[in-house]
């Protein structure tokens, strides 16, 4: 019967005798585990940041852009000519069953002024449906209504960045600001959204009724013209049907023949952003796999040192066999030594990995997230490395002939 407690004591004593060598042997495991945890923390942080940005854009989004047009035989690029109207948006809302809400947008850049403060920002003329399309709440005040759109009322909703620059800590609701010298009453403040996936500050914006933008602020080339139309599908499964319905409807409304190109473009923003998120997840796995190579290198280091240890302790092995140690006693001793080295290195590596991820977050300004799963995986893998690379030296030691081992010098 194998005496496990006695074997563990012998293994630990052997490691304490060569403290420096044991420490150097663990170094590869320490670096490997630390690298795996730190790299996965960086990748997970990036994935969560992109997921948050995607969520801030809104869910199940489609965006309709003006497309290429041909005038007098001259083909003009996408977006060079306005081809979308309020009527198109209303028709989509009315005739597309897969669509939940629609928000036409006429946007521009303008100077907003309050008292002695001024701020240049993006102004978007839109409809009340925009808040639902973008999943955007108000932190205070009220949204503008369909009646505000019909009457081209001079009211506005401010993003938090605009509030900070014009009002500071004061409450802007009920105040009057001037946009391009036109007075607007602030009726609400948009909740903070943060950056978009392309790095743009989403809170640096002002929303006004689209008709107000058309008639009193930016003007239009022809009545009802808008720059883009944002659409929210009823669900993720409805994105495909919604895109198909919109294409068919607008082609029909714009009298586009079968062989003619669309004068508009429908883009599935949700799919684009999900692809970016998936790419980040793949990059996280790649970083983790690259860091795992360090663990394999550490395991090879353990095997080499254990093989050297077998050679150095041949006479000791012979004595143990001569006084009754069984084959499995010898194997277990060296496996325990290898496992102890790898698990101890794993614990130290976890400390280095968690600390390293925090240092990366502070120095580089990246978002890092250390997940318990990555710690468990790295620690478990380090244990498997110890068993795997410790088995061969243990097996080799157990096969030594006791008489030959006793004669070894």
N, C-alpha and C positions, 0 to 999 in steps of 0.2 A: 504493500500500500504506500502511495506517495505521501510523504510528510511535507505538506505544502507550507505551513508556517516556518519550518526549519529551512526549507529551500528558499523562501522569501528572504529570511535573515541572511543567509549565505550570499544571495544575489546582491542585496543592498550593501553588505559589508564589502564585497568586491568592488562596487562602484565607488564607495567612499575612499578606498585605498588609492584610487587614481582619480582624484577630484578634477584636476585640470583637464585630463583626457575626456572625462565624462562631460564636462562643461563644453568643451570644443565639439564633442560628438553631438550634443543637443543643439548646437548653434544652427545647423541646417534646418532642423525641425522648427526652432523658434522663428527663424526668418520666414520659413514656408507658411506656418500658421498665421503669423503676423501679416504677411503679404496677402494671403487669401482673405482674411477678415477686412483689412483696409481696402483692398480693391473691390470687394463685394459691397462694402459700405459706400464707396464712391459711386459705383454703378447703381445701387439701390436708391441712393439719394437723387441721382440724376433722373431715374425712372419716375420717382415720386414727384419730382419737380415738374417734369413734363406732363405727368398725369394731372397735376393740379392746374397747370396752364391750359390743358385740353378741357378740363372741367370748367375753367373760367370762361372759355370761349362759348360754351353752350353745348348741348347734346343734340345729336341727330341733325346736324347743320348741312344745308345746301346753300350755295351762293351763286346767283345768276349775274354774269358780267356781260356788258356789251361786247359783241364779237366783231370780226372783220367785216367790212362793207366795201362795196365797189361803187364808185361814183364817177360817171363820165369815162368809164374804161379804166380808171385808176383804182387799184386795189389798196385799201387802207387797212392798217393793222388793227388788231384787237383793241377795243376801247377808244379808238380815235374818234369815233362818231357815236353820239347817243342813240341807242336803239330801244331802250326800255322805258316804259311809262307806268304811271300810277294805275292805269287801266289794266296793264299786264298783271300787276300785283293783285289787283282786285279779282281778276279772272282766275288766277291761280288759287286764291283763297276760296273762291266760290265753286270752282269746277274740279279741283283735284282732291279726291277722297283721302289720299295718303298724307295730305298736308295738314299739320296742326295749326300753324300760324305763319303769317307773312309780314315782312317789314321792308318796304322800299326805303332807299337811303339816297339823299342828295347831300353830299358833304363838301366841305371846304375848310380853309384855314382863315381865322379872323382874330382880331385883337379884342379881348374882353377887358372892360374897364369898370372898376368900382372904387369910388373916391379917388385917392392918389395912387392906387395900385392898378397895374395892368398886366395882362398875361396873354401871349399868343398861343392859341390852342386849336384843335380840330373841332369843328362844329358840324353836327350831323342832324339834318332834317329827316325825321322818320315818323312812324306812327306808334300808337300805344302798344302794338304787337311786338315791338322791338324788345321790350323787357322780358316777354315770354320766350321769344326766339333765343335771346342770349342768356336765359336763366338768371336775370339780373334783378336783385332786390333793391329797394330804397332803404337807406339808413334813416331818413327823415323826410317829412313832407308827403306829397302825393304825386302820382304820375299825371301827365296830361291825358286828355280824353279824346274820343272821336269828335266831340263837339269842338274842341280846341283845334283839331285838324281842319274841320269844315269851315271854321270861322277865321282860320289863319291867325290864331291868338298869339300874342307876343309873350309866351311863357317858356321857361327852360328848366332842364334838370342838369345839375352840375356833377362832374366827376370829382373824386376826393382831391386829386392833385390841383384842380382848378380852385377848389374851396381853400386849400392850404395857401395858395399863392395870392388869392384875392382877399380872403377874409381872415386867414390865420385861425384863431380859436373861436371866432365869433360865429353865431348861427346865421347862415345865409338865407334861410327860408323866409320869404316875404320881402327881401331886399330887391332893389332894382339895379341891374348891371346894364352896361351898354356894350353891344356887339356891333362893330362897324357903325358906331354912332346911333344905333337903333336901341331904344330902351326895352329890356326884357325883365319880367318879374320871375324871380327864382321861386319855384313851387316845390322843389324837392332836391335831395342829394342822393346820388347813386352810392350803393355799398361798394367797398373797395374790391377790386378785381385783381390788381397786380399786373404783372407782365404777361403779354401774349407769347405763344411759342416762338415768334420771330423777334422777341425782345422789346416790343413796343409797349409803352405805358398805357394800359387800357383806361386808367383813371384820368388821363389827361384829355378829357372830352367834354363837350356840352351837347345835350340832346334838345332839339326844338321840334315843333310840329313841321312836317315836311312841306305843307302848303305855305307856312311862314317863311321857310327857307327859299321856296320857289318865288314868292311874290315880293318879299321885303328884304331879303338878305343877299342871295346869290344870283337870283334870276335864272331863266332857263332859255335854251335855244328854241324850244317849242313847248306849248302848254302840256303840263303833266310829266315832263321828262324827269327821270331819276338816273343816278349813276349805277347803282347796283340794287339787287333785290335779295334779301336774306330770307331763307325759308327753313322752317323747323318741321321735320317729318314727325308723324305720330309716334313712331318707335324706330329702333334701329333696323328692324325687319322691313319697315316701310320706306327706307331710304332709296332702295332700288326702284320700287314702283313709283315713288314720288318723282324721282329724276326722269323716269320714262314719261310720266303724265305731263310734267312741265315741258319737256322737249316737244312733245306732240302738240300741246296746247299753244305754245308760243310760235311754233312753226306755222300753225294754222292761222293765228292772229296776225302774224307778219307776212302772210301770203308767200311763204317760201316753197318753191317747187321741189319735187322729189330729188332732182339732180343738183339743186342749189345748196350752197353751204349755209349753215346757220349764221345769223347776224347776232348771235348771243352764245354764251358758254355757260354750262351748268357744271359747277365743281362740287364734289363731295368733300367738304372740309373734315368731316368726322373720319373718313377713311384715310385722308392724308395725315391727320394728326395721330390716328391709331398706328399708322405705319411708322411714324417717327418714334412712338412709344415702344413698338415692337423692336425697332432697330436698337434702341437703348437697352432693352432687355437682353438682346443678343450680345451687345457689347459688354454687358455686365457678366454674362456667362463666359465670354471670351477672356475678360480680365481675370475672372476666378480660375479659369483653366490654365492661363499663363502662370499665375501665382502658384498653382498647384504643382507646377514643375519643380519649384523650390522644395516642396515636401518630398518629392521623389528623390531629389538630390540628397536631401537630409537622410532619407531612408538608406540610400546607397552608402552614405557616410557611416551610418550605424552598422551596416553589414560589414564594411571593411574593418572598423574598429573591433567588432566582435570576433571576426576571423583572426585578427592579430591577437586578441585576448585569448582565444582558444590555443593558439600556438604558444603563447607565453605561459599559459596555465596548464600545459599538458601534464606535467608531473602532478599538479594538484588534482586533476581529473583522475589520473591513475590511482592516487591514494584513496580518493572517494570511492572509486569502483572496487578497490581491493578490500575496503572495510564494509562493503555491502550496498553501495549506491546502485540503483537500477538505471537502465538506459533512460527511462522517462524522467528520473530525478535529474540527470545531467541536462537533458533537453529542456526541462522546465526551468532549470536555473538560468540558462542563457536566454531563454525566451522572456523570462521575468526581467532580466537585466535590460534587454532591448526594449521591452514594453515600458519599463520604468523611465528609461532615457527619453523615449518618444512622448510619453504622457506628461512627464515633467516639462519637457520642451514645449509641449502643446499648451500647458497652463501659462507658462511664461510668454509664449507666442500670443495667446489671447490678450494678455495684459498689454503687450507691445502693439497688437493690432488695433485694439480699442483706443489706446492713447494716440497711436499714429493717425487714426481716422479723425480724431478731434483736432489734432495739430494741423492736418490737411484742411479741415473746415475753417480753422482760424486764419491760417496763413494764406491759402488760396481763395478763401471766400466761397468754396463750393459747399453744397448741401450734402452731408454724409449721414447715412442711417445704418447703424450696426444692428442687424436683426439677430434675435436669439438663434434662429435656424442656421445662420452662417457660422455662429460660434460652435453650435453642436456639430455641424458638418465638419468644420476644420478640426475640432478636437477628436471626433470619431475617426476621421481619416488619419490623423497622426497616430492613433492607437493601432489602426490596421497596418499602417506603414511599419510600426515597431514589430508587430507579429509577423508580417510577411518577410521583412528583411532580417529578422532575428531568427527565423526558423532554420535557414540553411546552416549558419554557424552552430546553432544548437544541435542540429542533426549530425553535422560533422563531428562535433565534440562527443556525442553519444556513441559514435561508431569506433572510437579509439580503442585499441587493444590495451587492457590494463597493464600487462607485462611490459609492452613497448612504451607505454606512457610513463611507467615508473623508471625506465632506463633513460628517458629523455633528459638531456641536459640543456 
